[in-house]
């Protein structure tokens, strides 16, 4: 199952609003408001790479007040204890 980490910049003060909208999107498994260069970090999963692309480009990037995104496709996973 394809997975990605999506780093999101929002308009100033819109972090909570964007986080709420992300929580309603299919495929968004986790999302966090963070400090630093990006405002929100989201973990996204989909059945196919094409569906993952559609979630990022047609849904996340179209949320009002999302200024930019950076998507990192996960190629290997290791659970650490």
Phi and psi restraints in degrees (range 20) as a CNS / XPLOR table:
assign (resid 1 and name C) (resid 2 and name N)
       (resid 2 and name CA) (resid 2 and name C) 1.0 -61.9 20.0 2
assign (resid 2 and name N) (resid 2 and name CA)
       (resid 2 and name C) (resid 3 and name N) 1.0 138.7 20.0 2
assign (resid 2 and name C) (resid 3 and name N)
       (resid 3 and name CA) (resid 3 and name C) 1.0 -133.8 20.0 2
assign (resid 3 and name N) (resid 3 and name CA)
       (resid 3 and name C) (resid 4 and name N) 1.0 154.6 20.0 2
assign (resid 3 and name C) (resid 4 and name N)
       (resid 4 and name CA) (resid 4 and name C) 1.0 -149.4 20.0 2
assign (resid 4 and name N) (resid 4 and name CA)
       (resid 4 and name C) (resid 5 and name N) 1.0 154.2 20.0 2
assign (resid 4 and name C) (resid 5 and name N)
       (resid 5 and name CA) (resid 5 and name C) 1.0 -104.5 20.0 2
assign (resid 5 and name N) (resid 5 and name CA)
       (resid 5 and name C) (resid 6 and name N) 1.0 127.9 20.0 2
assign (resid 5 and name C) (resid 6 and name N)
       (resid 6 and name CA) (resid 6 and name C) 1.0 -115.6 20.0 2
assign (resid 6 and name N) (resid 6 and name CA)
       (resid 6 and name C) (resid 7 and name N) 1.0 120.3 20.0 2
assign (resid 6 and name C) (resid 7 and name N)
       (resid 7 and name CA) (resid 7 and name C) 1.0 -94.2 20.0 2
assign (resid 7 and name N) (resid 7 and name CA)
       (resid 7 and name C) (resid 8 and name N) 1.0 129.4 20.0 2
assign (resid 7 and name C) (resid 8 and name N)
       (resid 8 and name CA) (resid 8 and name C) 1.0 -125.6 20.0 2
assign (resid 8 and name N) (resid 8 and name CA)
       (resid 8 and name C) (resid 9 and name N) 1.0 131.6 20.0 2
assign (resid 8 and name C) (resid 9 and name N)
       (resid 9 and name CA) (resid 9 and name C) 1.0 -102.2 20.0 2
assign (resid 9 and name N) (resid 9 and name CA)
       (resid 9 and name C) (resid 10 and name N) 1.0 136.4 20.0 2
assign (resid 9 and name C) (resid 10 and name N)
       (resid 10 and name CA) (resid 10 and name C) 1.0 -119.3 20.0 2
assign (resid 10 and name N) (resid 10 and name CA)
       (resid 10 and name C) (resid 11 and name N) 1.0 168.6 20.0 2
assign (resid 10 and name C) (resid 11 and name N)
       (resid 11 and name CA) (resid 11 and name C) 1.0 -60.9 20.0 2
assign (resid 11 and name N) (resid 11 and name CA)
       (resid 11 and name C) (resid 12 and name N) 1.0 152.9 20.0 2
assign (resid 11 and name C) (resid 12 and name N)
       (resid 12 and name CA) (resid 12 and name C) 1.0 -58.9 20.0 2
assign (resid 12 and name N) (resid 12 and name CA)
       (resid 12 and name C) (resid 13 and name N) 1.0 128.2 20.0 2
assign (resid 12 and name C) (resid 13 and name N)
       (resid 13 and name CA) (resid 13 and name C) 1.0 83.4 20.0 2
assign (resid 13 and name N) (resid 13 and name CA)
       (resid 13 and name C) (resid 14 and name N) 1.0 1.2 20.0 2
assign (resid 13 and name C) (resid 14 and name N)
       (resid 14 and name CA) (resid 14 and name C) 1.0 -101.2 20.0 2
assign (resid 14 and name N) (resid 14 and name CA)
       (resid 14 and name C) (resid 15 and name N) 1.0 9.3 20.0 2
assign (resid 14 and name C) (resid 15 and name N)
       (resid 15 and name CA) (resid 15 and name C) 1.0 -58.6 20.0 2
assign (resid 15 and name N) (resid 15 and name CA)
       (resid 15 and name C) (resid 16 and name N) 1.0 -49.3 20.0 2
assign (resid 15 and name C) (resid 16 and name N)
       (resid 16 and name CA) (resid 16 and name C) 1.0 -63.1 20.0 2
assign (resid 16 and name N) (resid 16 and name CA)
       (resid 16 and name C) (resid 17 and name N) 1.0 -41.8 20.0 2
assign (resid 16 and name C) (resid 17 and name N)
       (resid 17 and name CA) (resid 17 and name C) 1.0 -62.0 20.0 2
assign (resid 17 and name N) (resid 17 and name CA)
       (resid 17 and name C) (resid 18 and name N) 1.0 -44.8 20.0 2
assign (resid 17 and name C) (resid 18 and name N)
       (resid 18 and name CA) (resid 18 and name C) 1.0 -67.7 20.0 2
assign (resid 18 and name N) (resid 18 and name CA)
       (resid 18 and name C) (resid 19 and name N) 1.0 -41.0 20.0 2
assign (resid 18 and name C) (resid 19 and name N)
       (resid 19 and name CA) (resid 19 and name C) 1.0 -58.6 20.0 2
assign (resid 19 and name N) (resid 19 and name CA)
       (resid 19 and name C) (resid 20 and name N) 1.0 -42.5 20.0 2
assign (resid 19 and name C) (resid 20 and name N)
       (resid 20 and name CA) (resid 20 and name C) 1.0 -61.6 20.0 2
assign (resid 20 and name N) (resid 20 and name CA)
       (resid 20 and name C) (resid 21 and name N) 1.0 -40.8 20.0 2
assign (resid 20 and name C) (resid 21 and name N)
       (resid 21 and name CA) (resid 21 and name C) 1.0 -69.6 20.0 2
assign (resid 21 and name N) (resid 21 and name CA)
       (resid 21 and name C) (resid 22 and name N) 1.0 -36.7 20.0 2
assign (resid 21 and name C) (resid 22 and name N)
       (resid 22 and name CA) (resid 22 and name C) 1.0 -62.3 20.0 2
assign (resid 22 and name N) (resid 22 and name CA)
       (resid 22 and name C) (resid 23 and name N) 1.0 -36.6 20.0 2
assign (resid 22 and name C) (resid 23 and name N)
       (resid 23 and name CA) (resid 23 and name C) 1.0 -64.9 20.0 2
assign (resid 23 and name N) (resid 23 and name CA)
       (resid 23 and name C) (resid 24 and name N) 1.0 -18.0 20.0 2
assign (resid 23 and name C) (resid 24 and name N)
       (resid 24 and name CA) (resid 24 and name C) 1.0 -94.3 20.0 2
assign (resid 24 and name N) (resid 24 and name CA)
       (resid 24 and name C) (resid 25 and name N) 1.0 -2.7 20.0 2
assign (resid 24 and name C) (resid 25 and name N)
       (resid 25 and name CA) (resid 25 and name C) 1.0 -89.9 20.0 2
assign (resid 25 and name N) (resid 25 and name CA)
       (resid 25 and name C) (resid 26 and name N) 1.0 132.1 20.0 2
assign (resid 25 and name C) (resid 26 and name N)
       (resid 26 and name CA) (resid 26 and name C) 1.0 -63.3 20.0 2
assign (resid 26 and name N) (resid 26 and name CA)
       (resid 26 and name C) (resid 27 and name N) 1.0 134.6 20.0 2
assign (resid 26 and name C) (resid 27 and name N)
       (resid 27 and name CA) (resid 27 and name C) 1.0 98.6 20.0 2
assign (resid 27 and name N) (resid 27 and name CA)
       (resid 27 and name C) (resid 28 and name N) 1.0 -21.4 20.0 2
assign (resid 27 and name C) (resid 28 and name N)
       (resid 28 and name CA) (resid 28 and name C) 1.0 -83.4 20.0 2
assign (resid 28 and name N) (resid 28 and name CA)
       (resid 28 and name C) (resid 29 and name N) 1.0 109.4 20.0 2
assign (resid 28 and name C) (resid 29 and name N)
       (resid 29 and name CA) (resid 29 and name C) 1.0 -90.7 20.0 2
assign (resid 29 and name N) (resid 29 and name CA)
       (resid 29 and name C) (resid 30 and name N) 1.0 -32.5 20.0 2
assign (resid 29 and name C) (resid 30 and name N)
       (resid 30 and name CA) (resid 30 and name C) 1.0 -149.6 20.0 2
assign (resid 30 and name N) (resid 30 and name CA)
       (resid 30 and name C) (resid 31 and name N) 1.0 149.5 20.0 2
assign (resid 30 and name C) (resid 31 and name N)
       (resid 31 and name CA) (resid 31 and name C) 1.0 -153.0 20.0 2
assign (resid 31 and name N) (resid 31 and name CA)
       (resid 31 and name C) (resid 32 and name N) 1.0 141.1 20.0 2
assign (resid 31 and name C) (resid 32 and name N)
       (resid 32 and name CA) (resid 32 and name C) 1.0 -135.3 20.0 2
assign (resid 32 and name N) (resid 32 and name CA)
       (resid 32 and name C) (resid 33 and name N) 1.0 138.3 20.0 2
assign (resid 32 and name C) (resid 33 and name N)
       (resid 33 and name CA) (resid 33 and name C) 1.0 -82.5 20.0 2
assign (resid 33 and name N) (resid 33 and name CA)
       (resid 33 and name C) (resid 34 and name N) 1.0 131.1 20.0 2
assign (resid 33 and name C) (resid 34 and name N)
       (resid 34 and name CA) (resid 34 and name C) 1.0 -131.3 20.0 2
assign (resid 34 and name N) (resid 34 and name CA)
       (resid 34 and name C) (resid 35 and name N) 1.0 162.6 20.0 2
assign (resid 34 and name C) (resid 35 and name N)
       (resid 35 and name CA) (resid 35 and name C) 1.0 -97.3 20.0 2
assign (resid 35 and name N) (resid 35 and name CA)
       (resid 35 and name C) (resid 36 and name N) 1.0 149.4 20.0 2
assign (resid 35 and name C) (resid 36 and name N)
       (resid 36 and name CA) (resid 36 and name C) 1.0 130.3 20.0 2
assign (resid 36 and name N) (resid 36 and name CA)
       (resid 36 and name C) (resid 37 and name N) 1.0 -153.5 20.0 2
assign (resid 36 and name C) (resid 37 and name N)
       (resid 37 and name CA) (resid 37 and name C) 1.0 -64.9 20.0 2
assign (resid 37 and name N) (resid 37 and name CA)
       (resid 37 and name C) (resid 38 and name N) 1.0 -35.6 20.0 2
assign (resid 37 and name C) (resid 38 and name N)
       (resid 38 and name CA) (resid 38 and name C) 1.0 -108.3 20.0 2
assign (resid 38 and name N) (resid 38 and name CA)
       (resid 38 and name C) (resid 39 and name N) 1.0 158.8 20.0 2
assign (resid 38 and name C) (resid 39 and name N)
       (resid 39 and name CA) (resid 39 and name C) 1.0 -97.9 20.0 2
assign (resid 39 and name N) (resid 39 and name CA)
       (resid 39 and name C) (resid 40 and name N) 1.0 -32.4 20.0 2
assign (resid 39 and name C) (resid 40 and name N)
       (resid 40 and name CA) (resid 40 and name C) 1.0 -138.7 20.0 2
assign (resid 40 and name N) (resid 40 and name CA)
       (resid 40 and name C) (resid 41 and name N) 1.0 141.9 20.0 2
assign (resid 40 and name C) (resid 41 and name N)
       (resid 41 and name CA) (resid 41 and name C) 1.0 -119.2 20.0 2
assign (resid 41 and name N) (resid 41 and name CA)
       (resid 41 and name C) (resid 42 and name N) 1.0 128.3 20.0 2
assign (resid 41 and name C) (resid 42 and name N)
       (resid 42 and name CA) (resid 42 and name C) 1.0 -126.0 20.0 2
assign (resid 42 and name N) (resid 42 and name CA)
       (resid 42 and name C) (resid 43 and name N) 1.0 142.0 20.0 2
assign (resid 42 and name C) (resid 43 and name N)
       (resid 43 and name CA) (resid 43 and name C) 1.0 -102.9 20.0 2
assign (resid 43 and name N) (resid 43 and name CA)
       (resid 43 and name C) (resid 44 and name N) 1.0 126.7 20.0 2
assign (resid 43 and name C) (resid 44 and name N)
       (resid 44 and name CA) (resid 44 and name C) 1.0 -122.9 20.0 2
assign (resid 44 and name N) (resid 44 and name CA)
       (resid 44 and name C) (resid 45 and name N) 1.0 137.3 20.0 2
assign (resid 44 and name C) (resid 45 and name N)
       (resid 45 and name CA) (resid 45 and name C) 1.0 -129.6 20.0 2
assign (resid 45 and name N) (resid 45 and name CA)
       (resid 45 and name C) (resid 46 and name N) 1.0 149.2 20.0 2
assign (resid 45 and name C) (resid 46 and name N)
       (resid 46 and name CA) (resid 46 and name C) 1.0 -149.8 20.0 2
assign (resid 46 and name N) (resid 46 and name CA)
       (resid 46 and name C) (resid 47 and name N) 1.0 165.8 20.0 2
assign (resid 46 and name C) (resid 47 and name N)
       (resid 47 and name CA) (resid 47 and name C) 1.0 -71.3 20.0 2
assign (resid 47 and name N) (resid 47 and name CA)
       (resid 47 and name C) (resid 48 and name N) 1.0 -32.0 20.0 2
assign (resid 47 and name C) (resid 48 and name N)
       (resid 48 and name CA) (resid 48 and name C) 1.0 -137.6 20.0 2
assign (resid 48 and name N) (resid 48 and name CA)
       (resid 48 and name C) (resid 49 and name N) 1.0 163.7 20.0 2
assign (resid 48 and name C) (resid 49 and name N)
       (resid 49 and name CA) (resid 49 and name C) 1.0 -63.8 20.0 2
assign (resid 49 and name N) (resid 49 and name CA)
       (resid 49 and name C) (resid 50 and name N) 1.0 -37.6 20.0 2
assign (resid 49 and name C) (resid 50 and name N)
       (resid 50 and name CA) (resid 50 and name C) 1.0 -62.8 20.0 2
assign (resid 50 and name N) (resid 50 and name CA)
       (resid 50 and name C) (resid 51 and name N) 1.0 -41.0 20.0 2
assign (resid 50 and name C) (resid 51 and name N)
       (resid 51 and name CA) (resid 51 and name C) 1.0 -67.5 20.0 2
assign (resid 51 and name N) (resid 51 and name CA)
       (resid 51 and name C) (resid 52 and name N) 1.0 -38.0 20.0 2
assign (resid 51 and name C) (resid 52 and name N)
       (resid 52 and name CA) (resid 52 and name C) 1.0 -61.4 20.0 2
assign (resid 52 and name N) (resid 52 and name CA)
       (resid 52 and name C) (resid 53 and name N) 1.0 -45.2 20.0 2
assign (resid 52 and name C) (resid 53 and name N)
       (resid 53 and name CA) (resid 53 and name C) 1.0 -59.1 20.0 2
assign (resid 53 and name N) (resid 53 and name CA)
       (resid 53 and name C) (resid 54 and name N) 1.0 -42.6 20.0 2
assign (resid 53 and name C) (resid 54 and name N)
       (resid 54 and name CA) (resid 54 and name C) 1.0 -64.7 20.0 2
assign (resid 54 and name N) (resid 54 and name CA)
       (resid 54 and name C) (resid 55 and name N) 1.0 -39.5 20.0 2
assign (resid 54 and name C) (resid 55 and name N)
       (resid 55 and name CA) (resid 55 and name C) 1.0 -61.4 20.0 2
assign (resid 55 and name N) (resid 55 and name CA)
       (resid 55 and name C) (resid 56 and name N) 1.0 -45.2 20.0 2
assign (resid 55 and name C) (resid 56 and name N)
       (resid 56 and name CA) (resid 56 and name C) 1.0 -71.2 20.0 2
assign (resid 56 and name N) (resid 56 and name CA)
       (resid 56 and name C) (resid 57 and name N) 1.0 -50.9 20.0 2
assign (resid 56 and name C) (resid 57 and name N)
       (resid 57 and name CA) (resid 57 and name C) 1.0 -78.4 20.0 2
assign (resid 57 and name N) (resid 57 and name CA)
       (resid 57 and name C) (resid 58 and name N) 1.0 -36.8 20.0 2
assign (resid 57 and name C) (resid 58 and name N)
       (resid 58 and name CA) (resid 58 and name C) 1.0 -98.7 20.0 2
assign (resid 58 and name N) (resid 58 and name CA)
       (resid 58 and name C) (resid 59 and name N) 1.0 -14.9 20.0 2
assign (resid 58 and name C) (resid 59 and name N)
       (resid 59 and name CA) (resid 59 and name C) 1.0 -116.5 20.0 2
assign (resid 59 and name N) (resid 59 and name CA)
       (resid 59 and name C) (resid 60 and name N) 1.0 -60.6 20.0 2
assign (resid 59 and name C) (resid 60 and name N)
       (resid 60 and name CA) (resid 60 and name C) 1.0 -63.6 20.0 2
assign (resid 60 and name N) (resid 60 and name CA)
       (resid 60 and name C) (resid 61 and name N) 1.0 -48.0 20.0 2
assign (resid 60 and name C) (resid 61 and name N)
       (resid 61 and name CA) (resid 61 and name C) 1.0 -67.7 20.0 2
assign (resid 61 and name N) (resid 61 and name CA)
       (resid 61 and name C) (resid 62 and name N) 1.0 -18.3 20.0 2
assign (resid 61 and name C) (resid 62 and name N)
       (resid 62 and name CA) (resid 62 and name C) 1.0 -94.1 20.0 2
assign (resid 62 and name N) (resid 62 and name CA)
       (resid 62 and name C) (resid 63 and name N) 1.0 -0.6 20.0 2
assign (resid 62 and name C) (resid 63 and name N)
       (resid 63 and name CA) (resid 63 and name C) 1.0 -65.9 20.0 2
assign (resid 63 and name N) (resid 63 and name CA)
       (resid 63 and name C) (resid 64 and name N) 1.0 129.6 20.0 2
assign (resid 63 and name C) (resid 64 and name N)
       (resid 64 and name CA) (resid 64 and name C) 1.0 -56.3 20.0 2
assign (resid 64 and name N) (resid 64 and name CA)
       (resid 64 and name C) (resid 65 and name N) 1.0 141.0 20.0 2
assign (resid 64 and name C) (resid 65 and name N)
       (resid 65 and name CA) (resid 65 and name C) 1.0 77.9 20.0 2
assign (resid 65 and name N) (resid 65 and name CA)
       (resid 65 and name C) (resid 66 and name N) 1.0 5.8 20.0 2
assign (resid 65 and name C) (resid 66 and name N)
       (resid 66 and name CA) (resid 66 and name C) 1.0 -84.2 20.0 2
assign (resid 66 and name N) (resid 66 and name CA)
       (resid 66 and name C) (resid 67 and name N) 1.0 120.8 20.0 2
assign (resid 66 and name C) (resid 67 and name N)
       (resid 67 and name CA) (resid 67 and name C) 1.0 -89.9 20.0 2
assign (resid 67 and name N) (resid 67 and name CA)
       (resid 67 and name C) (resid 68 and name N) 1.0 -40.1 20.0 2
assign (resid 67 and name C) (resid 68 and name N)
       (resid 68 and name CA) (resid 68 and name C) 1.0 -161.6 20.0 2
assign (resid 68 and name N) (resid 68 and name CA)
       (resid 68 and name C) (resid 69 and name N) 1.0 162.0 20.0 2
assign (resid 68 and name C) (resid 69 and name N)
       (resid 69 and name CA) (resid 69 and name C) 1.0 -137.6 20.0 2
assign (resid 69 and name N) (resid 69 and name CA)
       (resid 69 and name C) (resid 70 and name N) 1.0 157.6 20.0 2
assign (resid 69 and name C) (resid 70 and name N)
       (resid 70 and name CA) (resid 70 and name C) 1.0 -134.6 20.0 2
assign (resid 70 and name N) (resid 70 and name CA)
       (resid 70 and name C) (resid 71 and name N) 1.0 120.1 20.0 2
assign (resid 70 and name C) (resid 71 and name N)
       (resid 71 and name CA) (resid 71 and name C) 1.0 -107.0 20.0 2
assign (resid 71 and name N) (resid 71 and name CA)
       (resid 71 and name C) (resid 72 and name N) 1.0 130.8 20.0 2
assign (resid 71 and name C) (resid 72 and name N)
       (resid 72 and name CA) (resid 72 and name C) 1.0 -118.5 20.0 2
assign (resid 72 and name N) (resid 72 and name CA)
       (resid 72 and name C) (resid 73 and name N) 1.0 111.2 20.0 2
assign (resid 72 and name C) (resid 73 and name N)
       (resid 73 and name CA) (resid 73 and name C) 1.0 -73.5 20.0 2
assign (resid 73 and name N) (resid 73 and name CA)
       (resid 73 and name C) (resid 74 and name N) 1.0 130.4 20.0 2
assign (resid 73 and name C) (resid 74 and name N)
       (resid 74 and name CA) (resid 74 and name C) 1.0 -80.9 20.0 2
assign (resid 74 and name N) (resid 74 and name CA)
       (resid 74 and name C) (resid 75 and name N) 1.0 127.6 20.0 2
assign (resid 74 and name C) (resid 75 and name N)
       (resid 75 and name CA) (resid 75 and name C) 1.0 -108.1 20.0 2
assign (resid 75 and name N) (resid 75 and name CA)
       (resid 75 and name C) (resid 76 and name N) 1.0 -18.4 20.0 2
assign (resid 75 and name C) (resid 76 and name N)
       (resid 76 and name CA) (resid 76 and name C) 1.0 -152.1 20.0 2
assign (resid 76 and name N) (resid 76 and name CA)
       (resid 76 and name C) (resid 77 and name N) 1.0 140.9 20.0 2
assign (resid 76 and name C) (resid 77 and name N)
       (resid 77 and name CA) (resid 77 and name C) 1.0 -123.7 20.0 2
assign (resid 77 and name N) (resid 77 and name CA)
       (resid 77 and name C) (resid 78 and name N) 1.0 138.1 20.0 2
assign (resid 77 and name C) (resid 78 and name N)
       (resid 78 and name CA) (resid 78 and name C) 1.0 -138.8 20.0 2
assign (resid 78 and name N) (resid 78 and name CA)
       (resid 78 and name C) (resid 79 and name N) 1.0 124.9 20.0 2
assign (resid 78 and name C) (resid 79 and name N)
       (resid 79 and name CA) (resid 79 and name C) 1.0 -84.2 20.0 2
assign (resid 79 and name N) (resid 79 and name CA)
       (resid 79 and name C) (resid 80 and name N) 1.0 124.9 20.0 2
assign (resid 79 and name C) (resid 80 and name N)
       (resid 80 and name CA) (resid 80 and name C) 1.0 -104.3 20.0 2
assign (resid 80 and name N) (resid 80 and name CA)
       (resid 80 and name C) (resid 81 and name N) 1.0 144.5 20.0 2
